[in-house]
Amino acid sequence: MEEMSVRDFQSRVYAFYHGNRREFPWRETHDPYHILVSEMMLQQTQVERVLPRYLSFTGLFPDFFALASATPGDVVRQWQGLGYNRRAIYLHRIAERVVDCHGGLLPEDEAALRDLPGIGKATAAAIMAFAFGRPSVLVETNIRRVFIHCFFPGEIGVNDARILPRVEKTLDRENPREWYYALMDLGVFLKKKYGNANRRSAHYQRQSVFQGSDRQIRGRILDLLREYPVMEVDQLLLQLDADPDRARALLMQLEDEGFLEIHGRTAMLA
């Protein structure tokens, strides 16, 4: 990619962004904790569902100290409606680690971030860019869509290994935060106008069926325990409309993962 084409690409992306910028509360802050919360919530979850939960969650747990001092059950209760509840447990464990090992300050190092529970490469890169203004190389679903649409027209099975060099080459190193926001907003627009170019990604996977899945049953168990602080295990299992042995195994699994506690015949959030 020639230098002029890089400039042209940046100019076109920014021109779109300046007329179509989306406004979100996590874009108005540089607080690493608030940005971490938003990034964890936005994993595999639509913005419309995240927005009210982000506001209530950060209102109740305004910093790492407040979150670390909560119980896992407190955090899971506030996660209701977001799905993928394991992220709530990860976030709680991150807060405990940050308080215990980093004095309540999120580390400004990508490798150190990836060492925290539940933080992968993309989330660490996003935090580096959005919280610390560092020129990390970030690929997520909307950014991937822009590069496939613009640089791989008509190609099938486009691998991220081919996208990453272009992301790095076109990166606005002076302002990676705004640059990635611009790419994300353009990616949302392109999906609405032209369909999902990510279907041509080598990494594209159709979402698995939710109805009747283990994930649905696990979520139903947690929803019941959010509603009823203490439940008889047998009564809880009856409420699930699922194979009893399968449901009991998932209940034990949730206990092992730290979501809930079972004392004798009763269950409650941890």
ZAFILUM-737202 format. One record per residue (C-alpha): x, y, z; residue number from 1. Coordinates in Angstrom, 3 decimals. Layout:
<atoms>
u, v, w, k
X, Y, Z, NUM $
...
</atoms>
This chain:
<atoms>
u, v, w, k
0.000, 0.000, 0.000, 1 $
1.491, 3.293, -1.079, 2 $
1.736, 6.272, 1.281, 3 $
-0.798, 8.327, -0.710, 4 $
-3.338, 5.504, -0.659, 5 $
-2.944, 5.265, 3.103, 6 $
-3.642, 8.975, 3.412, 7 $
-6.588, 8.684, 1.070, 8 $
-8.031, 5.799, 3.082, 9 $
-7.611, 7.704, 6.354, 10 $
-9.206, 10.811, 4.832, 11 $
-12.211, 8.869, 3.591, 12 $
-12.745, 7.116, 6.921, 13 $
-12.463, 10.330, 8.909, 14 $
-14.728, 12.194, 6.470, 15 $
-17.458, 9.619, 7.105, 16 $
-16.850, 9.658, 10.861, 17 $
-17.032, 13.420, 11.249, 18 $
-20.537, 13.387, 9.805, 19 $
-21.773, 10.156, 11.395, 20 $
-20.076, 9.804, 14.787, 21 $
-21.978, 7.678, 17.274, 22 $
-22.118, 8.938, 20.882, 23 $
-21.651, 6.556, 23.815, 24 $
-20.732, 7.292, 27.444, 25 $
-17.621, 5.100, 27.274, 26 $
-16.356, 7.292, 24.439, 27 $
-16.559, 10.346, 26.687, 28 $
-14.162, 8.979, 29.308, 29 $
-10.516, 8.011, 29.496, 30 $
-11.002, 6.151, 32.790, 31 $
-9.376, 2.719, 32.249, 32 $
-11.846, 1.013, 34.587, 33 $
-14.909, 2.339, 32.767, 34 $
-13.395, 1.456, 29.400, 35 $
-12.603, -2.058, 30.611, 36 $
-16.205, -2.508, 31.767, 37 $
-17.528, -1.356, 28.401, 38 $
-15.166, -3.633, 26.472, 39 $
-16.136, -6.678, 28.545, 40 $
-19.837, -5.896, 28.122, 41 $
-19.581, -5.296, 24.375, 42 $
-18.085, -8.723, 23.675, 43 $
-20.743, -10.558, 21.609, 44 $
-23.481, -8.195, 22.847, 45 $
-25.312, -5.450, 20.967, 46 $
-24.718, -1.844, 21.970, 47 $
-28.429, -1.284, 22.640, 48 $
-28.390, -3.938, 25.356, 49 $
-25.095, -2.756, 26.829, 50 $
-25.910, 0.933, 27.249, 51 $
-28.386, 0.767, 30.192, 52 $
-26.369, -1.946, 31.934, 53 $
-23.127, -0.018, 31.562, 54 $
-24.671, 3.032, 33.220, 55 $
-26.208, 1.099, 36.116, 56 $
-23.132, -1.096, 36.592, 57 $
-20.632, 1.760, 36.731, 58 $
-23.022, 3.673, 38.968, 59 $
-23.101, 0.827, 41.487, 60 $
-19.442, -0.182, 41.053, 61 $
-17.625, 3.066, 40.122, 62 $
-14.062, 1.731, 40.361, 63 $
-11.929, -1.363, 40.852, 64 $
-12.098, -1.088, 44.634, 65 $
-15.902, -1.058, 44.689, 66 $
-16.103, -3.991, 42.268, 67 $
-13.478, -6.040, 44.099, 68 $
-15.292, -5.582, 47.415, 69 $
-18.561, -6.896, 45.954, 70 $
-19.475, -10.588, 45.964, 71 $
-19.572, -12.556, 42.707, 72 $
-23.332, -12.788, 43.215, 73 $
-23.641, -9.005, 43.405, 74 $
-21.849, -8.709, 40.072, 75 $
-23.861, -11.473, 38.380, 76 $
-27.107, -9.803, 39.501, 77 $
-26.051, -6.563, 37.819, 78 $
-25.111, -8.455, 34.659, 79 $
-28.673, -9.568, 33.996, 80 $
-29.751, -9.070, 30.400, 81 $
-26.245, -9.147, 28.908, 82 $
-25.788, -12.903, 28.556, 83 $
-22.464, -14.736, 28.550, 84 $
-22.432, -14.432, 32.343, 85 $
-18.890, -15.768, 32.599, 86 $
-17.752, -12.268, 31.652, 87 $
-19.194, -10.967, 34.936, 88 $
-17.090, -13.425, 36.921, 89 $
-14.009, -12.531, 34.871, 90 $
-14.592, -8.839, 35.510, 91 $
-14.888, -9.420, 39.241, 92 $
-11.684, -11.457, 39.262, 93 $
-9.906, -8.773, 37.238, 94 $
-10.921, -6.177, 39.840, 95 $
-9.586, -8.351, 42.649, 96 $
-6.289, -8.868, 40.813, 97 $
-5.923, -5.165, 39.946, 98 $
-6.546, -4.147, 43.571, 99 $
-4.312, -6.847, 45.057, 100 $
-1.426, -6.689, 42.568, 101 $
-1.569, -3.256, 40.919, 102 $
-2.823, -0.926, 43.638, 103 $
-6.161, -0.433, 41.921, 104 $
-4.621, 0.815, 38.667, 105 $
-5.065, -1.085, 35.417, 106 $
-1.615, -1.902, 33.993, 107 $
-0.591, 0.123, 30.915, 108 $
1.032, -2.882, 29.269, 109 $
-0.625, -5.112, 26.695, 110 $
1.055, -8.300, 27.911, 111 $
0.068, -7.563, 31.515, 112 $
-3.514, -6.944, 30.414, 113 $
-3.657, -10.263, 28.583, 114 $
-2.537, -11.966, 31.776, 115 $
-5.753, -10.857, 33.485, 116 $
-8.770, -13.228, 33.537, 117 $
-10.948, -13.117, 30.436, 118 $
-8.878, -10.544, 28.534, 119 $
-7.773, -11.691, 25.109, 120 $
-5.740, -10.061, 22.383, 121 $
-8.524, -7.853, 20.980, 122 $
-9.730, -6.624, 24.370, 123 $
-6.181, -5.813, 25.488, 124 $
-5.489, -3.924, 22.256, 125 $
-8.763, -1.991, 22.612, 126 $
-7.935, -0.951, 26.178, 127 $
-4.467, 0.170, 25.124, 128 $
-5.958, 2.383, 22.403, 129 $
-9.075, 3.688, 24.147, 130 $
-7.804, 4.071, 27.716, 131 $
-4.132, 4.889, 27.178, 132 $
-3.969, 6.262, 23.631, 133 $
-1.386, 3.684, 22.583, 134 $
-1.134, 2.675, 18.884, 135 $
-2.048, -0.973, 19.375, 136 $
-3.126, -3.098, 16.419, 137 $
-6.797, -3.919, 16.869, 138 $
-9.103, -6.138, 14.839, 139 $
-12.689, -6.634, 15.960, 140 $
-15.871, -7.349, 14.038, 141 $
-16.600, -3.858, 12.685, 142 $
-12.964, -3.085, 11.895, 143 $
-12.609, -6.431, 10.124, 144 $
-15.684, -5.601, 8.036, 145 $
-14.193, -2.299, 6.841, 146 $
-10.939, -3.892, 5.684, 147 $
-12.621, -6.823, 3.957, 148 $
-15.007, -4.442, 2.178, 149 $
-12.321, -1.969, 1.125, 150 $
-9.279, -4.146, 0.427, 151 $
-10.622, -7.625, -0.420, 152 $
-13.659, -7.064, -2.673, 153 $
-15.223, -10.347, -3.749, 154 $
-12.655, -12.524, -1.954, 155 $
-13.775, -15.458, 0.201, 156 $
-11.995, -16.819, 3.260, 157 $
-10.006, -13.677, 4.085, 158 $
-7.730, -14.444, 7.035, 159 $
-6.938, -11.920, 9.786, 160 $
-3.263, -12.522, 9.039, 161 $
-3.850, -10.625, 5.780, 162 $
-5.865, -7.889, 7.464, 163 $
-3.512, -7.118, 10.342, 164 $
-0.686, -5.616, 8.212, 165 $
-3.185, -3.229, 6.632, 166 $
-4.581, -2.255, 10.025, 167 $
-1.064, -1.500, 11.227, 168 $
-0.131, 0.358, 8.018, 169 $
-3.191, 2.627, 8.053, 170 $
-3.243, 3.226, 11.829, 171 $
-3.401, 6.853, 12.955, 172 $
-0.617, 6.594, 15.518, 173 $
-1.199, 10.110, 16.788, 174 $
-4.819, 9.391, 17.686, 175 $
-5.543, 5.646, 17.658, 176 $
-8.569, 6.118, 19.907, 177 $
-10.528, 8.267, 17.441, 178 $
-9.239, 6.274, 14.470, 179 $
-10.641, 3.019, 15.786, 180 $
-13.933, 4.689, 16.719, 181 $
-14.091, 5.948, 13.130, 182 $
-13.444, 2.485, 11.698, 183 $
-16.055, 0.919, 13.976, 184 $
-18.716, 3.443, 13.008, 185 $
-17.943, 2.942, 9.328, 186 $
-18.169, -0.827, 9.830, 187 $
-21.664, -0.488, 11.297, 188 $
-22.725, 1.653, 8.316, 189 $
-21.272, -0.773, 5.760, 190 $
-23.181, -3.685, 7.274, 191 $
-26.473, -1.780, 7.011, 192 $
-25.818, -0.611, 3.443, 193 $
-24.073, -3.589, 1.847, 194 $
-24.661, -6.567, 4.149, 195 $
-22.150, -8.331, 6.340, 196 $
-18.770, -8.541, 4.589, 197 $
-17.534, -10.572, 7.559, 198 $
-19.269, -13.579, 6.038, 199 $
-16.245, -13.617, 3.709, 200 $
-13.842, -13.842, 6.665, 201 $
-12.018, -17.117, 7.272, 202 $
-12.969, -16.690, 10.926, 203 $
-16.708, -16.257, 10.390, 204 $
-18.907, -18.606, 12.387, 205 $
-22.670, -18.676, 12.535, 206 $
-23.980, -18.216, 16.063, 207 $
-24.990, -21.529, 17.596, 208 $
-28.666, -22.198, 18.342, 209 $
-29.534, -20.770, 21.759, 210 $
-32.940, -22.397, 22.384, 211 $
-32.462, -25.565, 24.401, 212 $
-28.685, -25.132, 24.645, 213 $
-26.574, -25.519, 27.768, 214 $
-26.035, -21.761, 27.651, 215 $
-29.779, -21.162, 27.826, 216 $
-30.202, -23.519, 30.797, 217 $
-27.247, -21.969, 32.626, 218 $
-28.690, -18.522, 32.038, 219 $
-32.108, -19.633, 33.293, 220 $
-30.529, -21.004, 36.495, 221 $
-28.825, -17.679, 37.160, 222 $
-31.993, -15.725, 36.327, 223 $
-33.944, -17.764, 38.873, 224 $
-31.313, -17.140, 41.549, 225 $
-31.326, -13.432, 40.750, 226 $
-35.076, -13.446, 41.373, 227 $
-35.062, -15.728, 44.421, 228 $
-31.973, -15.252, 46.635, 229 $
-32.294, -18.801, 48.059, 230 $
-33.978, -21.724, 46.314, 231 $
-34.439, -25.384, 47.049, 232 $
-32.327, -27.236, 44.495, 233 $
-35.166, -29.627, 43.599, 234 $
-37.567, -26.708, 43.090, 235 $
-35.004, -24.870, 40.973, 236 $
-34.514, -27.916, 38.741, 237 $
-38.285, -28.279, 38.289, 238 $
-38.460, -24.700, 37.008, 239 $
-35.988, -25.352, 34.185, 240 $
-38.075, -27.595, 31.902, 241 $
-34.941, -29.583, 31.027, 242 $
-33.601, -33.088, 31.511, 243 $
-32.978, -33.299, 35.301, 244 $
-29.589, -34.990, 35.032, 245 $
-28.397, -32.470, 32.460, 246 $
-29.720, -29.552, 34.521, 247 $
-28.114, -30.864, 37.718, 248 $
-24.765, -31.258, 35.935, 249 $
-24.975, -27.641, 34.737, 250 $
-25.861, -26.531, 38.261, 251 $
-22.727, -28.268, 39.577, 252 $
-20.718, -26.697, 36.775, 253 $
-21.897, -23.222, 37.769, 254 $
-20.907, -23.929, 41.366, 255 $
-17.424, -25.048, 40.273, 256 $
-17.023, -21.854, 38.233, 257 $
-17.882, -19.639, 41.203, 258 $
-21.306, -18.405, 40.112, 259 $
-23.299, -19.963, 42.932, 260 $
-23.091, -21.904, 46.161, 261 $
-24.993, -25.024, 47.187, 262 $
-25.555, -25.629, 50.867, 263 $
-27.339, -28.892, 51.548, 264 $
-30.586, -28.736, 49.589, 265 $
-30.478, -25.004, 48.778, 266 $
-28.713, -22.925, 46.152, 267 $
-27.843, -19.225, 46.054, 268 $
-25.627, -16.865, 44.088, 269 $
-22.070, -16.787, 45.405, 270 $
</atoms>
